[in-house]
Amino acid sequence: MKKLLSLLVVLFILSSCVKNNPDPSWIEISQWTLEENSNATPGIAGELTHNFSDAWVYVNGDLLGVFELPVKLPVLKDGSVEIKILPTIKDNGISATKKAYPFVETYIINTTLEKNKVTKINPVTRYYASTHFWLEDFGDPAIKIEEDPNNTAHMVIDYTSSILKWGPAGHIAMTSSDSLFYAFTNEGLYLTKGQEVYLEIDYYNTNSLTTGLLSMKSDGTTQNNIDIKLNAQTETAVKWKKIYISLLELVSHSSNANQFKISLQALIDENMTASDIYIDNIKIVY
């Protein structure tokens, strides 16, 4: 008898839920497209690679949530609506920290939703025309990266490897004897404290690589602030990845610093005798 009563209670609750929730409309959102901004200088943003894996989604100003794309969502609205979709990154490569990227435009569409029907949306974004960039895409033999004289491993421009995706890339071959690499960008940037600034890097690596921010102080001294480690990928599963690294806190907390450079450093990983690091499309975005 108790089991029968419990079943009747569950059926009653389910029935009530169905009655109180009308048939939804549906929106199906595809993955992001990043395009060039026609209002900016052509090519100023370099290669338009991105890893906007997620999106904040609003319908008529109401937040539906943050979703990995592509996604199909029920919406308890119909008729004419405004949908806003914000390009979203894994901040500092952390999956649990999803942030709307501050340098690209929100996708906004006005459309009509119908109950039990699917509206397909292909979101497109672009960098704001006011965005500034420092770029190194290895297309010029005079690369803008300076190595430490004590290096045993060195960066070269690779033009021929089968893994190249956007043309030439920087390549660091690590071995048990060529096991130390340290370098930094050769142009100091004047960055404003308290304002958003990001480092973007495309990378393909079977050895870990650590990024940092080199603070150049007004008294002539420098300090390397170690930041994010790009973990090595296994040889069987290695692929090109893209990371967005926030530099806001490092810049803001660098007292007496008037210029900044990006640093890159690597030691051959434990138990490795040979490994590789490829990097491309380095961007400081501010």
C-alpha positions, 0 to 999 in steps of 0.5 A, a space after each residue: 500500500 505504501 509503494 502504491 501511495 508513493 507511486 500515485 504521489 510521483 504521478 501527480 507531481 509529474 502531471 502537475 509539471 506537464 500542465 504548468 510548463 507549456 510546450 517550449 520553443 527551441 534554439 539550436 546554436 552552432 559553434 562560433 565564427 570569428 571574422 575580420 572587422 571591416 571597420 578595423 585596419 585589414 589584418 591587424 588581428 593577424 590569423 583569426 584563430 579562436 577557442 570560443 568554446 562556450 556562450 552566455 545566452 540571453 533571451 529578452 534580457 533573461 539569462 538562460 545560462 552558459 553552454 558549451 557549443 553546439 547546443 540545443 536549448 528549450 525556451 519558454 517564450 515564443 513570438 518576437 524575441 531578442 537573443 544575445 550570445 556572448 563569445 566565452 573562453 576558458 579563462 587561463 585554460 581552466 574549464 570551470 572558469 568561463 568568461 565572456 571574452 572582453 575584446 569581441 562583439 556580442 552576437 545579437 539577433 531578433 527573431 521569431 520563436 514558435 512552440 515546438 519548432 527549432 530556430 537555428 542560430 549561427 553566431 558570428 563575432 569579431 574583435 572590436 575595432 578599438 582593440 590593440 594587438 601585438 603579434 608574432 605569427 612567424 611569417 617574417 624571418 626577423 622574429 620578435 622573440 629574443 633568447 637568453 644567451 645561456 639557452 641550450 635549446 633554441 627556437 627556429 621557424 619551421 616552414 615544412 612540418 606536416 603539423 603546421 596549420 597556418 603557415 610557419 610556426 616557432 619550433 623548439 626541439 628539446 632533447 636531453 642535451 638541448 634541455 633549457 629554453 628561455 626567451 622573451 618578446 623583444 618589444 616592451 609594451 606600455 599596458 594600463 594597470 586595471 584594464 583587461 589584457 590577454 595573451 593568446 597562443 596557439 600551441 602544439 606540444 609534447 613538452 610543457 611550456 611556461 608563460 610569464 610576464 616580464 616587468 621592466 621597472 623604472 629603476 632599470 631592473 626587471 622581474 619575471 612573473 611566472 604565470 601559466 604552464 601549458 602542460 605537455 600533450 601525449 605523442 598519440 593525442 597531441 593537437 593544436 590548442 589555443 589558450 587565453 591568459 589574463 594578464 590583468 592582475 600581473 600588470 596591475 600588481 607590478 609596482 614601478 613597472 613601466 613596460 612589459 614583455 612576455 616570457 617563455 621558458 621550458 625544461 625538458 620534461 622528466 623521463 623525456 629524451 626528445 620532445 617538441 614545442 610548436 607555437 604560433 599566432 602569439 597575440 597580446 590583446 589590449 
